[in-house]
Amino acid sequence: MLIVNLTHLSQSEFVIHFGGRSNEVDAYTFSNCLLELAEAMRGINSQINPDFGIEVTIEGIGPGSFRAGVRTILKSIGNLFKSDVRNVVVGVISSFIFLGLHQDNQAKIIVNDNEVIIEQGNDRIIVPRKTWDAKEIIKDPKTIQTHIAKAFSILSEDSSVTNFGIAASLNGEIPPIGLIDRSDFPAIINSYRGYEEETETTFKEERTKVAVLKIVFERGPRKWQFVWKWNKNISAN
């Protein structure tokens, strides 16, 4: 049974919860999953706020299984005095993630003045009405869904990740607003895997434990700075 109430989310920030090892997550899983979700948020924002760019940053790392606070900042790139901005990207991507579990058109949708309720079996997802309205105006969801599918593919490849959740606080004692069990990752991947695979590349993957020193989601060649064996001069794009 999945009960999710997205009305409890902030409009500009949320916390991503990785279930598994306490206070530890594989650097590859962490970085690449967050990058895919950041790209999904940029795709959402470009369609609902075409005159505003979006900056996605990590605000902090919290206790619990593993939690990362994510904050979005909208920046005007057109008319500085334009007021038609929908600060609902956090809610929209959360809606896409959880609704990916129910893409068989059998869900019951109840539209109220302030919220929309999606019910299927014992599952219940509550979405703020303004978030739902913003999601409905997205004309090209394919790119967004692609990034979400890739994010969950990355999670599914790491056997140490037992679940994925969206939380309202970095406090590990506060349960997530919604939690998706590892066994449900394939449902989201299959729902949103409507993309053509990219050109294959060959690479050698080597896993090691590192600490994240700096995370930058702004566009540019440098995305990550790590600490490895007390060496801080390790970066990755």
N, C-alpha and C positions, 0 to 999 in steps of 0.2 A: 504494500500500500504506500503510495506516494502522496504526501500532502505538502503543497508548496504555496506560500502566500507572499507574493512579490510586492505587495503593498508595504511591506516592512523594510524594503530596500531604500537606501539613499538614492537621490537622482544622479549623483556624480561619483559615487564610490561604492565599492563592494569588496568582499573578501573571498578569495578562491581557496577552497579547502581541499587538500589532498590527503585522503586516508591512507594509513600505512605506518611506516616507521616513525616513531616519535621524533619531531624536530629535525627530520632528515628527509631529503628527497634527492634523487639522482639529478645531477646538473643538466644533463641532456634532456631529461623529461621535463624538468622545471622550465628551462629556458625556451625550448621549442614549443611546448604547450602554450605558454604565455604569449609568445610571439604570434602564434596562430590566432589566439583569442583577441589579441590587440589588432591584428589585421581585420578580423571580423567586425570589431567595433568601428574601425575606420571606414569599412564598407557600409555599415549602417549609417554612420554620421554623414557620409558623402551623399546619401540619398534623402535623408530627412532634414539635413542642415547644409544645403549645398553652398551657402555663403560663409560657412564656418569650418575651420580646420579643427582637428582634435588631437590633443596630446595625452598619451596614456603613460602613466608612471606608476612605479611601485612605491608605496608609501611606507611599508614596513613589513617585517617578517614576524609572525606571531607564534605562540606556543600551541600545543595540540598535536595532532598528527603532523600537519604542516599547513601553515596558512600564509597567504601573501595578500596584503592590502593593495587594491588597485584603484587609482583615482583618475578621472577624466577631466580635462580642462578644455573648454571650447574657446577658440580664438577666431575673431572675425578676419576674413580674408577678402571681403568685398566692402559693402557699405557699412561703415563703422556704426551707423545709427540704426541699422536694421534690427528690429525687435522680434521678428518672427523666427525664434529659435526654440527648438524642442530639446530640452535637456533630459532626454529619456534613454540615452544610448545604453546605460547600464541595465535598465529594465528590459529593453528590447532584446539585447543579447541573452539575458537570462531567460526570457520567454522562448527564444529560439532553441536554447539548450534543452529546456525541460519539455517543450512541445515536440522535440525530436523523438521522444518516446512514443508519441501517438500521431502517426502520419497515415493511418489507415482509413481516415474519414468516418470513423465510427464514434468519435467523441461527441458528447453533448455540449453545446456552447450556449451559455446563458449570459446575455448582455444586459447589464444594469447601468444606472446613471454614472456610478463612480468606479465600477469594476466589471471585469468579465471573468466568468467562472467556466473552466473547462473540466468536464467530468467524463471519465471512462472507467468502468468497473469500479474499483475502490480508490482509484487515483483522482486527485482533485487539485487543480492548479488555479490560483487566483491572481489575476493580472490587473493592475490599475487601468482604468478606461483610457486615460491619455496615452499610456504605453501601448495598449492594444491598437488604438487609432493610428499611432505613429507606425507600428509594425505593419498595419494594413496598407499604408501608402507606399511601402517599399515595392518597387516595380521589378527589381532584379535581385531576388534573394539568393540566387545560385552561388555567387561568390561568397556570400556570408556563410551559407550552409557548407560550402567546400572547406572553409577554414575551420569551422566547428568540427566537421568530420575528421579533418587532419589532426586537430587537437586531441580528439578522443582516440584516434589511431595510435598516436604517440603514447597516450596513457595506457592503452591496452597492451602495448609492447613491453611495458615495464611491470613485471609481475608483482613488484612490491607495492604498487598502488592498488589499494583495496576498494576505494570509492572516490567520488568527486562531488564536491558540494559548493553551494553559494551561501555565504554567511554574511551577517551584518556587522560582525565585530571580530577583531583579531584575538579576542579572549578565547582561548581554547576550551574553556568551561561552558561557553555559550554554544548550544548546538546550531548547526547550519539551518538556514531557512528551508533549504531543499538538499537532499542527498541522493545521489545516483550510485547504485551499487555496481561494482565491476562487471557483474553478470549482465548488466543492461547497457554497457558501452557499445556492443555490436548493434543494438537497436538504433542508436543515434547515428553510428557510422553508416549503417545500411540505409537509413532514412535520407541522409544528406549526401551520400556518395553518388551524385549525379554529374560528376566532373570527369573529364578525360585525364588519365594519368600523365604527369609531366614526363619529359624526356628523362630516361634513366641516367643516373650518374653513378660512378663507381667511387666509393670512399672506404676508408678503413676506420672503423669505430673502436675507440678504446675508452672504457669507462674508468673513472677515478673519482674520488671524493674531493670536492673543492668547496670553498665558501664563496658566496656571492658578495662582492665588495661594492659593486655599482651596477645599476641596471638603467639603461637609457632606451626609451621607446621612440624617441624622436628619430626621424629619418636621417640616415647617415651611415658611414661605414662601420662605426664602432657602436656595438650594442651592449656588450657585457665586459665587466672587469672582475676577475676572480682572484682568490688567494689560494695558492697551492704550495704546500711545504714552505710556508712563510714567504713565498715569492708573490708580490703584488703586481708584477708587470706582466700579467697574463690577460689578454683580451680576446674577444671573439665577436664575429659579426653574424 
